[in-house]
Amino acid sequence: MLWWISALAWGQVNAEDLADKAGSPGLAGDLSARGAFFLGNLDLVDVEGVARGHWTRVDPKTEALRTRLLAQISGALRTLAGRRLLDQRLIHLRATHFDRARFGPDVFAQLNNDVIRLLRWRAVGGVGVSARPFVFDAWEVGFGTAYMAEFEDRNVTDEPRQVLNHRWSTYVSWTAQLHETFSWTNTVYVQPRFDRFADLQVLNETAVRFAVAKWLSYVTTVQLRVDTEPPMGVVPVDARFIVGLMLHGARPPHLRAPL
């Protein structure tokens, strides 16, 4: 049985617009965790946690978002009879500034590993621009584009172990508050390699949230990742379906897709 309990806010590996779009200036943070343990006929350990902090500055007159600093740490481990089925860790840092036209520079860095995708570790860094041209009470649309350097140290034998790629990362994201208790968010990333557009990474995350109480929401999230040229032996398409509960101390931040 899959279960998810989040303290203060939803804990997903996010990259864009993690701060609430208005009315939440200053320093904030959230923690989330899940776990499952079986002993006896089935020897299973399955744990995952996320710690996130962000600082935002808003326009004192319009309350529009001006500056956002973000830091996130997460990890996941799943073992079956002592064998690692899942082992992931991630650190993400990001800084974004918007002018009065809701347009501005975006700088990010990330370090992660992923046993399933044969990544001993992966380092990502980039710079670009983000825009939030349409921000209303009930819905919001944002997009961005950036240069991204990607270095991977892979657990492979028949192909290069260390790979450096230069990618063009572009995203489009929208959020709709369909009802005061019901919202829908979707983000799509497209990341081709500059020297080989056929080497393409596509990431999509869609999330539906239903508030059942002032501090409690029910959340369903679907993630899809496509890598057209993964390491040998790795399936190019990954899908993940997550259901659970979210405890939050304020209006939940918008969900965004991972890098």
C-alpha positions as CSV (number, residue, x, y, z in Angstrom):
1,M,0.0,0.0,0.0
2,L,1.4,3.4,-1.1
3,W,1.2,6.2,1.4
4,W,2.6,9.7,1.6
5,I,2.6,12.1,4.5
6,S,4.1,15.6,4.0
7,A,4.9,18.1,6.7
8,L,4.2,21.7,5.8
9,A,4.2,21.3,2.0
10,W,4.3,18.9,-0.9
11,G,7.8,17.4,-1.2
12,Q,8.6,16.7,-4.8
13,V,11.8,17.4,-6.7
14,N,10.9,20.8,-8.1
15,A,12.8,23.3,-10.1
16,E,10.5,26.2,-11.1
17,D,8.4,28.7,-9.0
18,L,8.4,26.8,-5.8
19,A,7.5,29.9,-3.9
20,D,3.8,30.9,-3.8
21,K,3.0,33.4,-6.5
22,A,1.9,36.1,-4.1
23,G,1.6,37.1,-0.5
24,S,4.4,34.9,0.9
25,P,7.5,37.1,1.2
26,G,10.5,36.3,3.4
27,L,12.0,33.0,4.5
28,A,10.0,29.8,4.4
29,G,10.7,26.0,4.3
30,D,9.0,22.6,4.3
31,L,9.8,19.0,5.1
32,S,8.3,15.8,3.7
33,A,8.8,12.1,4.3
34,R,7.4,8.7,3.5
35,G,8.3,5.2,4.4
36,A,7.4,1.6,4.4
37,F,9.0,-1.3,6.2
38,F,8.3,-5.1,5.9
39,L,10.1,-7.8,7.9
40,G,9.6,-11.6,7.8
41,N,8.5,-13.2,4.6
42,L,9.1,-9.9,2.8
43,D,12.3,-8.0,3.7
44,L,11.6,-4.5,2.3
45,V,12.8,-1.0,3.3
46,D,11.4,2.0,1.4
47,V,12.1,5.6,2.6
48,E,12.1,9.0,1.0
49,G,12.5,12.6,2.3
50,V,12.7,16.1,1.1
51,A,13.9,19.3,2.9
52,R,13.4,22.6,1.1
53,G,13.9,26.3,1.9
54,H,13.2,29.4,-0.1
55,W,13.4,33.2,0.4
56,T,11.2,35.5,-1.7
57,R,11.0,39.3,-2.1
58,V,7.8,40.8,-3.5
59,D,6.9,44.3,-4.7
60,P,5.4,46.2,-1.7
61,K,2.8,47.8,-3.8
62,T,1.6,45.0,-6.1
63,E,2.8,42.0,-4.1
64,A,4.2,40.6,-7.4
65,L,7.2,38.2,-7.0
66,R,10.5,40.0,-7.6
67,T,13.3,37.7,-6.2
68,R,13.5,34.1,-5.2
69,L,16.3,32.0,-3.7
70,L,15.8,28.3,-3.4
71,A,17.6,25.3,-1.8
72,Q,16.4,21.7,-1.8
73,I,17.8,18.4,-0.6
74,S,16.1,15.1,-1.1
75,G,16.9,11.4,-0.9
76,A,15.2,8.0,-1.5
77,L,16.3,4.4,-0.7
78,R,14.5,1.2,-1.4
79,T,16.0,-2.2,-0.7
80,L,14.6,-5.7,-1.1
81,A,16.3,-8.5,0.9
82,G,19.4,-6.2,1.1
83,R,19.5,-5.5,-2.6
84,R,19.2,-1.8,-3.6
85,L,16.3,-1.3,-6.0
86,L,16.3,2.5,-5.7
87,D,19.0,4.9,-4.5
88,Q,18.6,8.6,-5.3
89,R,20.0,11.8,-3.7
90,L,19.7,15.4,-4.9
91,I,20.8,18.9,-4.0
92,H,19.3,21.8,-6.0
93,L,20.1,25.6,-5.8
94,R,18.4,28.3,-7.8
95,A,18.2,32.1,-7.9
96,T,15.6,34.0,-10.0
97,H,14.8,37.7,-10.3
98,F,11.8,39.3,-12.1
99,D,11.4,42.9,-13.2
100,R,8.1,44.7,-13.3
101,A,7.3,43.0,-16.6
102,R,7.6,39.6,-14.8
103,F,10.8,38.8,-16.8
104,G,14.3,38.2,-15.6
105,P,17.5,36.1,-15.2
106,D,17.5,32.6,-13.8
107,V,20.7,30.7,-12.4
108,F,20.7,27.1,-11.2
109,A,22.9,24.3,-10.1
110,Q,22.1,20.7,-9.2
111,L,24.0,17.5,-8.0
112,N,22.3,14.1,-7.9
113,N,22.7,10.4,-8.3
114,D,20.4,7.7,-9.5
115,V,21.2,3.9,-9.3
116,I,18.3,2.9,-11.6
117,R,19.5,5.2,-14.4
118,L,23.1,4.1,-13.9
119,L,24.2,7.5,-12.7
120,R,27.0,7.5,-10.1
121,W,26.5,11.2,-10.0
122,R,25.3,14.0,-12.2
123,A,26.1,17.7,-12.0
124,V,24.0,20.3,-13.8
125,G,24.5,24.1,-14.0
126,G,22.9,26.7,-16.2
127,V,21.8,30.3,-16.8
128,G,18.8,31.6,-18.7
129,V,15.7,33.7,-18.4
130,S,12.2,33.1,-16.9
131,A,9.0,34.9,-17.5
132,R,5.6,34.9,-15.8
133,P,3.5,37.0,-18.3
134,F,0.1,35.8,-17.2
135,V,-0.6,35.9,-13.5
136,F,-4.2,36.1,-12.4
137,D,-6.2,35.1,-9.3
138,A,-7.4,31.8,-10.9
139,W,-4.6,30.9,-13.2
140,E,-1.0,31.5,-14.2
141,V,1.3,30.7,-17.1
142,G,5.1,30.8,-17.1
143,F,7.9,29.8,-19.3
144,G,11.7,29.9,-19.5
145,T,14.7,29.0,-21.6
146,A,18.3,28.4,-20.5
147,Y,21.7,27.0,-21.4
148,M,22.5,23.9,-19.3
149,A,25.8,22.1,-18.9
150,E,25.3,18.5,-17.8
151,F,28.2,16.2,-16.6
152,E,27.5,12.6,-15.9
153,D,29.6,9.8,-14.3
154,R,27.9,6.6,-15.3
155,N,28.1,3.1,-14.0
156,V,28.7,1.5,-17.5
157,T,31.4,-0.6,-19.1
158,D,30.8,-0.7,-22.9
159,E,30.4,3.0,-23.4
160,P,32.1,6.2,-22.1
161,R,31.8,6.4,-18.4
162,Q,32.1,10.2,-18.1
163,V,30.0,12.4,-20.4
164,L,29.7,16.2,-20.7
165,N,26.7,17.5,-22.7
166,H,25.5,21.0,-23.5
167,R,21.8,21.3,-23.6
168,W,19.1,23.8,-24.4
169,S,16.5,23.6,-21.6
170,T,13.0,25.1,-22.2
171,Y,9.9,24.8,-20.1
172,V,6.3,25.9,-20.1
173,S,4.1,25.7,-17.0
174,W,0.6,26.5,-16.0
175,T,-1.5,26.5,-12.9
176,A,-5.3,26.6,-12.8
177,Q,-7.3,27.2,-9.5
178,L,-10.5,25.5,-10.8
179,H,-12.2,25.9,-7.4
180,E,-11.1,27.4,-4.0
181,T,-10.4,23.8,-2.9
182,F,-9.3,22.3,-6.3
183,S,-6.2,23.2,-8.4
184,W,-4.3,21.7,-11.4
185,T,-0.7,22.3,-12.3
186,N,1.3,21.0,-15.3
187,T,4.9,21.6,-16.4
188,V,6.7,20.4,-19.5
189,Y,10.5,20.5,-20.0
190,V,12.2,19.9,-23.4
191,Q,16.0,19.5,-23.3
192,P,17.8,18.7,-26.5
193,R,21.6,18.5,-26.9
194,F,23.0,21.5,-28.9
195,D,25.3,19.3,-31.0
196,R,22.7,16.5,-31.4
197,F,19.1,17.4,-31.2
198,A,18.1,13.7,-31.5
199,D,19.6,13.3,-27.9
200,L,16.5,14.6,-26.3
201,Q,15.2,14.7,-22.7
202,V,11.5,15.4,-22.1
203,L,10.0,15.8,-18.7
204,N,6.4,16.3,-17.7
205,E,4.7,16.6,-14.3
206,T,1.1,17.1,-13.7
207,A,-0.5,17.4,-10.3
208,V,-4.1,17.8,-9.0
209,R,-4.7,19.0,-5.4
210,F,-7.9,18.9,-3.5
211,A,-8.1,20.7,-0.1
212,V,-10.0,18.7,2.5
213,A,-9.2,21.0,5.4
214,K,-7.4,24.3,6.1
215,W,-4.0,22.5,6.6
216,L,-4.6,19.3,4.7
217,S,-4.9,18.5,1.0
218,Y,-5.2,15.3,-1.1
219,V,-2.6,15.3,-4.0
220,T,-2.3,13.1,-7.1
221,T,0.9,13.5,-9.2
222,V,1.9,11.9,-12.5
223,Q,5.5,12.2,-13.7
224,L,6.8,11.2,-17.1
225,R,10.5,11.2,-18.2
226,V,11.7,10.4,-21.7
227,D,15.4,10.1,-22.5
228,T,16.0,9.2,-26.2
229,E,19.6,8.1,-25.7
230,P,20.0,6.7,-22.1
231,P,22.9,4.5,-21.0
232,M,22.9,1.0,-22.5
233,G,20.4,-1.2,-20.5
234,V,18.3,1.7,-19.3
235,V,14.7,2.0,-20.5
236,P,14.1,5.4,-22.3
237,V,10.7,6.0,-20.7
238,D,10.0,6.3,-16.9
239,A,6.5,6.9,-15.4
240,R,5.6,7.5,-11.8
241,F,2.2,7.8,-10.2
242,I,1.9,9.2,-6.6
243,V,-1.1,9.7,-4.4
244,G,-1.1,11.0,-0.8
245,L,-1.8,13.7,1.7
246,M,-0.1,17.1,2.1
247,L,0.1,19.1,5.4
248,H,0.9,22.8,4.8
249,G,1.3,25.9,6.9
250,A,0.1,28.3,4.2
251,R,-1.2,28.2,0.7
252,P,0.8,25.3,-1.0
253,P,3.5,26.3,-3.5
254,H,3.0,25.5,-7.1
255,L,4.4,22.2,-8.3
256,R,7.0,22.2,-11.0
257,A,8.9,19.5,-12.8
258,P,12.4,18.3,-12.1
259,L,15.5,19.2,-14.1
